[in-house]
Amino acid sequence: MTIRRLEKSEWRPFLMSSPNCSRPRNAEVEVASLNLGDQTQAEWLPLLGISYDPRDDVVDIALDGLDHMIRKSREGAAALTSLEIVDADGVGQIVKLRDQLMLPPPRT
């Protein structure tokens, strides 16, 4: 698996053009912190999109039923199946991606 470390200036263009976010995908969000331990924020919800607002320094992971925001992020790395963002407090936010199961429409 190839991991690519992204500079902040690359986040917005990468997320806007990423094929990983443009097709139906599910996402799991895990928060990893020395103070809190590892906690799952969301388990395999449909991914609506991931965006970065450089003005407010916020990464927004929009899921069906949950909007997970990471403020004052300081570093990021992306692979084809995951995205890790570490905030100013050193808390890692790991977003795992997988394709949605595409079933045929029900027979009528």
N, CA, C and O of each residue as an XYZ file, in Angstrom:
432
protein
N       0.846     -1.168      0.000
C       0.000      0.000      0.000
C       0.894      1.235      0.000
O       1.835      1.328      0.788
N       0.598      2.168     -0.876
C       1.342      3.412     -0.963
C       0.652      4.465     -0.117
O      -0.560      4.657     -0.210
N       1.432      5.143      0.707
C       0.905      6.240      1.519
C       1.533      7.528      1.027
O       2.745      7.604      0.826
N       0.716      8.524      0.837
C       1.190      9.808      0.357
C       0.913     10.871      1.415
O      -0.233     11.067      1.820
N       1.969     11.558      1.862
C       1.825     12.657      2.821
C       1.520     13.915      2.025
O       2.214     14.241      1.062
N       0.475     14.616      2.439
C       0.034     15.808      1.729
C       0.367     17.071      2.512
O       0.175     17.127      3.727
N       0.863     18.073      1.817
C       1.035     19.392      2.423
C      -0.344     20.050      2.483
O      -1.217     19.734      1.674
N      -0.543     20.956      3.431
C      -1.856     21.605      3.576
C      -2.329     22.246      2.279
O      -3.522     22.219      1.975
N      -1.423     22.811      1.523
C      -1.811     23.461      0.266
C      -2.368     22.465     -0.746
O      -3.048     22.868     -1.690
N      -2.093     21.178     -0.570
C      -2.569     20.142     -1.490
C      -3.921     19.558     -1.083
O      -4.573     18.906     -1.899
N      -4.357     19.778      0.164
C      -5.544     19.103      0.676
C      -6.785     19.386     -0.154
O      -7.459     18.462     -0.607
N      -7.086     20.657     -0.351
C      -8.324     21.000     -1.055
C      -8.349     20.453     -2.478
O      -9.318     19.794     -2.855
N      -7.291     20.709     -3.298
C      -7.314     20.138     -4.657
C      -7.365     18.613     -4.665
O      -8.051     18.024     -5.500
N      -6.646     17.965     -3.743
C      -6.648     16.506     -3.691
C      -8.041     15.975     -3.385
O      -8.516     15.056     -4.053
N      -8.696     16.544     -2.384
C     -10.023     16.061     -1.993
C     -11.073     16.346     -3.057
O     -11.998     15.555     -3.246
N     -10.936     17.476     -3.758
C     -11.910     17.822     -4.799
C     -11.771     16.913     -6.020
O     -12.757     16.637     -6.703
N     -10.554     16.447     -6.294
C     -10.349     15.647     -7.503
C     -10.210     14.158     -7.214
O     -10.058     13.362     -8.141
N     -10.260     13.775     -5.960
C     -10.035     12.377     -5.599
C     -11.147     11.466     -6.109
O     -12.319     11.693     -5.809
N     -10.789     10.434     -6.879
C     -11.810      9.477     -7.330
C     -12.375      8.663     -6.165
O     -13.453      8.082     -6.286
N     -11.661      8.615     -5.042
C     -12.140      7.868     -3.886
C     -13.405      8.467     -3.290
O     -14.184      7.754     -2.657
N     -13.620      9.750     -3.479
C     -14.783     10.408     -2.894
C     -15.888     10.646     -3.916
O     -16.977     11.091     -3.553
N     -15.622     10.356     -5.188
C     -16.613     10.654     -6.217
C     -17.514      9.467     -6.555
O     -18.510      9.639     -7.258
N     -17.191      8.285     -6.077
C     -18.043      7.120     -6.328
C     -18.676      6.687     -5.004
O     -18.193      7.074     -3.941
N     -19.739      5.898     -5.050
C     -20.407      5.501     -3.799
C     -19.460      4.739     -2.876
O     -18.943      3.678     -3.226
N     -19.247      5.304     -1.696
C     -18.352      4.679     -0.729
C     -18.957      4.772      0.657
O     -19.784      5.644      0.926
N     -18.549      3.885      1.521
C     -18.876      3.949      2.940
C     -17.605      4.345      3.672
O     -16.501      4.127      3.173
N     -17.759      4.926      4.853
C     -16.592      5.351      5.617
C     -16.755      5.007      7.088
O     -17.858      5.019      7.635
N     -15.633      4.701      7.706
C     -15.563      4.499      9.145
C     -14.606      5.561      9.671
O     -13.534      5.756      9.098
N     -14.968      6.249     10.746
C     -14.122      7.289     11.331
C     -13.666      6.812     12.701
O     -14.480      6.499     13.569
N     -12.349      6.763     12.878
C     -11.750      6.353     14.146
C     -10.918      7.516     14.675
O     -10.162      8.130     13.921
N     -11.050      7.820     15.956
C     -10.289      8.887     16.591
C      -9.266      8.222     17.504
O      -9.626      7.433     18.378
N      -7.973      8.547     17.297
C      -6.892      7.932     18.077
C      -6.158      9.015     18.862
O      -5.583      9.933     18.276
N      -6.181      8.904     20.186
C      -5.566      9.894     21.049
C      -4.941      9.214     22.254
O      -5.483      8.233     22.764
N      -3.805      9.725     22.716
C      -3.194      9.170     23.921
C      -4.092      9.390     25.137
O      -4.136      8.547     26.034
N      -4.807     10.514     25.174
C      -5.690     10.814     26.309
C      -6.964      9.982     26.294
O      -7.437      9.551     27.345
N      -7.525      9.755     25.106
C      -8.815      9.079     24.992
C      -8.716      7.623     24.578
O      -9.660      6.858     24.778
N      -7.594      7.230     24.007
C      -7.489      5.898     23.411
C      -8.100      5.922     22.020
O      -8.390      6.993     21.487
N      -8.296      4.763     21.434
C      -8.925      4.661     20.111
C     -10.430      4.537     20.278
O     -10.914      3.686     21.024
N     -11.162      5.389     19.582
C     -12.621      5.362     19.638
C     -13.174      5.433     18.225
O     -12.674      6.187     17.390
N     -14.202      4.651     17.963
C     -14.862      4.698     16.662
C     -15.977      5.732     16.723
O     -16.897      5.622     17.534
N     -15.887      6.739     15.857
C     -16.889      7.805     15.784
C     -18.058      7.390     14.904
O     -19.207      7.728     15.191
N     -17.768      6.657     13.828
C     -18.816      6.209     12.897
C     -18.390      4.890     12.282
O     -17.218      4.706     11.955
N     -19.331      3.973     12.124
C     -19.042      2.676     11.527
C     -19.742      2.523     10.188
O     -20.959      2.347     10.131
N     -18.987      2.589      9.133
C     -19.404      2.288      7.769
C     -20.722      2.943      7.361
O     -21.677      2.273      6.966
N     -20.743      4.255      7.468
C     -21.875      5.053      6.995
C     -21.602      5.497      5.561
O     -20.442      5.616      5.167
N     -22.653      5.745      4.771
C     -22.435      6.254      3.422
C     -21.702      7.605      3.455
O     -22.089      8.524      4.177
N     -20.642      7.695      2.658
C     -19.835      8.913      2.574
C     -20.492      9.873      1.587
O     -20.744      9.517      0.436
N     -20.766     11.097      2.050
C     -21.327     12.116      1.179
C     -20.234     12.983      0.573
O     -20.396     13.506     -0.530
N     -19.115     13.139      1.291
C     -17.998     13.917      0.765
C     -17.001     14.288      1.843
O     -17.296     14.225      3.037
N     -15.819     14.675      1.403
C     -14.766     15.163      2.285
C     -14.261     16.468      1.686
O     -13.950     16.532      0.497
N     -14.179     17.509      2.515
C     -13.713     18.799      2.008
C     -12.800     19.466      3.030
O     -12.806     19.127      4.213
N     -12.013     20.427      2.539
C     -11.134     21.208      3.407
C     -11.376     22.681      3.149
O     -11.348     23.128      2.003
N     -11.616     23.440      4.215
C     -11.798     24.886      4.138
C     -10.546     25.542      4.712
O     -10.387     25.587      5.932
N      -9.640     26.058      3.851
C      -8.394     26.636      4.352
C      -8.603     27.907      5.168
O      -7.785     28.224      6.032
N      -9.682     28.636      4.909
C      -9.941     29.874      5.648
C     -10.204     29.586      7.124
O      -9.665     30.269      7.995
N     -11.027     28.582      7.408
C     -11.337     28.219      8.794
C     -10.457     27.076      9.305
O     -10.554     26.694     10.471
N      -9.599     26.529      8.436
C      -8.718     25.409      8.771
C      -9.509     24.232      9.347
O      -9.227     23.747     10.442
N     -10.515     23.786      8.572
C     -11.394     22.693      8.996
C     -11.509     21.660      7.878
O     -11.770     22.000      6.724
N     -11.307     20.386      8.243
C     -11.598     19.278      7.341
C     -12.977     18.759      7.741
O     -13.224     18.489      8.916
N     -13.869     18.620      6.769
C     -15.237     18.177      7.025
C     -15.467     16.845      6.326
O     -15.362     16.745      5.104
N     -15.781     15.826      7.114
C     -16.129     14.516      6.572
C     -17.635     14.366      6.726
O     -18.139     14.161      7.830
N     -18.344     14.471      5.615
C     -19.807     14.418      5.627
C     -20.263     12.985      5.372
O     -20.019     12.408      4.312
N     -20.934     12.434      6.382
C     -21.481     11.080      6.289
C     -22.993     11.168      6.407
O     -23.526     12.172      6.881
N     -23.670     10.141      5.985
C     -25.124     10.098      6.120
C     -25.468     10.010      7.611
O     -25.272      8.967      8.233
N     -25.979     11.101      8.180
C     -26.355     11.136      9.592
C     -25.282     11.670     10.518
O     -25.520     11.763     11.723
N     -24.099     12.028     10.006
C     -23.025     12.538     10.857
C     -22.130     13.475     10.061
O     -21.760     13.178      8.925
N     -21.786     14.600     10.659
C     -20.846     15.541     10.068
C     -19.643     15.603     11.008
O     -19.722     16.217     12.072
N     -18.533     14.972     10.626
C     -17.336     14.907     11.475
C     -16.377     16.005     11.028
O     -15.896     15.990      9.895
N     -16.099     16.959     11.922
C     -15.232     18.085     11.592
C     -13.936     18.001     12.387
O     -13.935     17.707     13.582
N     -12.825     18.268     11.686
C     -11.505     18.260     12.308
C     -10.950     19.676     12.180
O     -10.666     20.147     11.079
N     -10.803     20.339     13.310
C     -10.350     21.731     13.317
C      -8.843     21.819     13.546
O      -8.244     20.989     14.231
N      -8.261     22.838     12.958
C      -6.838     23.145     13.129
C      -5.960     21.916     12.906
O      -5.116     21.576     13.734
N      -6.179     21.261     11.769
C      -5.393     20.088     11.425
C      -3.973     20.514     11.069
O      -3.753     21.604     10.543
N      -3.028     19.651     11.360
C      -1.642     20.038     11.107
C      -0.944     19.153     10.094
O       0.048     19.580      9.503
N      -1.419     17.939      9.870
C      -0.812     17.087      8.855
C      -1.831     16.088      8.343
O      -2.826     15.786      9.003
N      -1.558     15.586      7.154
C      -2.464     14.607      6.573
C      -1.723     13.647      5.671
O      -0.704     13.998      5.077
N      -2.235     12.438      5.572
C      -1.684     11.425      4.671
C      -2.856     10.664      4.075
O      -3.868     10.447      4.741
N      -2.717     10.264      2.829
C      -3.815      9.581      2.151
C      -3.305      8.348      1.419
O      -2.213      8.352      0.852
N      -4.098      7.315      1.440
C      -3.872      6.111      0.647
C      -5.165      5.870     -0.122
O      -6.121      6.628      0.041
N      -5.219      4.855     -0.937
C      -6.419      4.602     -1.716
C      -7.605      4.196     -0.849
O      -8.755      4.343     -1.263
N      -7.336      3.690      0.339
C      -8.415      3.194      1.175
C      -8.573      3.938      2.494
O      -9.460      3.606      3.281
N      -7.733      4.936      2.752
C      -7.850      5.635      4.032
C      -7.244      7.030      3.962
O      -6.480      7.361      3.055
N      -7.612      7.829      4.952
C      -7.129      9.192      5.089
C      -6.905      9.412      6.573
O      -7.801      9.159      7.378
N      -5.716      9.881      6.949
C      -5.444     10.178      8.352
C      -5.118     11.649      8.480
O      -4.287     12.177      7.742
N      -5.779     12.312      9.425
C      -5.549     13.726      9.682
C      -5.249     13.865     11.162
O      -5.987     13.355     12.005
N      -4.159     14.560     11.477
C      -3.771     14.787     12.863
C      -4.038     16.252     13.177
O      -3.578     17.140     12.459
N      -4.796     16.505     14.272
C      -5.124     17.888     14.614
C      -4.025     18.517     15.465
O      -3.028     17.866     15.776
N      -4.206     19.777     15.840
C      -3.207     20.532     16.588
C      -2.889     19.916     17.945
O      -1.803     20.139     18.480
N      -3.816     19.147     18.511
C      -3.598     18.489     19.802
C      -2.933     17.127     19.659
O      -2.725     16.437     20.657
N      -2.594     16.728     18.428
C      -1.964     15.440     18.195
C      -2.939     14.283     18.109
O      -2.525     13.124     18.118
N      -4.228     14.579     18.025
C      -5.248     13.534     17.925
C      -5.374     13.118     16.461
O      -5.634     13.949     15.591
N      -5.188     11.825     16.202
C      -5.315     11.309     14.851
C      -6.757     10.960     14.533
O      -7.451     10.360     15.354
N      -7.206     11.332     13.353
C      -8.552     11.015     12.875
C      -8.356     10.160     11.629
O      -7.847     10.644     10.618
N      -8.750      8.910     11.695
C      -8.533      7.975     10.600
C      -9.871      7.687      9.933
O     -10.816      7.228     10.575
N      -9.936      7.963      8.638
C     -11.148      7.709      7.862
C     -10.824      6.574      6.905
O      -9.981      6.723      6.020
N     -11.491      5.440      7.081
C     -11.309      4.284      6.204
C     -12.437      4.284      5.182
O     -13.591      4.548      5.523
N     -12.105      3.990      3.938
C     -13.085      4.005      2.859
C     -13.212      2.618      2.246
O     -12.236      1.872      2.158
N     -14.418      2.285      1.826
C     -14.631      1.061      1.053
C     -15.823      1.290      0.131
O     -16.716      2.084      0.426
N     -15.813      0.579     -0.985
C     -16.902      0.705     -1.947
C     -18.194      0.187     -1.336
O     -18.197     -0.766     -0.557
N     -19.299      0.841     -1.711
C     -20.605      0.368     -1.276
C     -20.951     -0.887     -2.068
O     -20.580     -1.026     -3.233
N     -21.654     -1.779     -1.427
C     -22.139     -2.986     -2.094
C     -23.262     -2.565     -3.035
O     -24.297     -2.067     -2.592
N     -23.057     -2.764     -4.313
C     -24.038     -2.357     -5.313
C     -24.922     -3.564     -5.660
O     -24.526     -4.431     -6.439
N     -26.096     -3.604     -5.085
C     -27.042     -4.692     -5.340
C     -27.991     -4.304     -6.470
O     -28.265     -3.121     -6.669
N     -28.488     -5.277     -7.202
C     -29.465     -4.946     -8.247
C     -30.753     -4.468     -7.585
O     -31.023     -4.809     -6.433
N     -31.557     -3.675     -8.313
C     -32.818     -3.211     -7.743
C     -33.747     -4.394     -7.435
O     -33.688     -5.414     -8.121
N     -34.587     -4.271     -6.431
C     -35.496     -5.380     -6.099
C     -36.461     -5.663     -7.248
O     -36.875     -4.761     -7.976
N     -36.800     -6.915     -7.385
C     -37.774     -7.295     -8.425
C     -39.164     -6.906     -7.966
O     -39.495     -7.028     -6.786
N     -39.962     -6.446     -8.885
C     -41.334     -6.066     -8.542
C     -42.333     -7.054     -9.099
O     -43.537     -6.889     -8.905
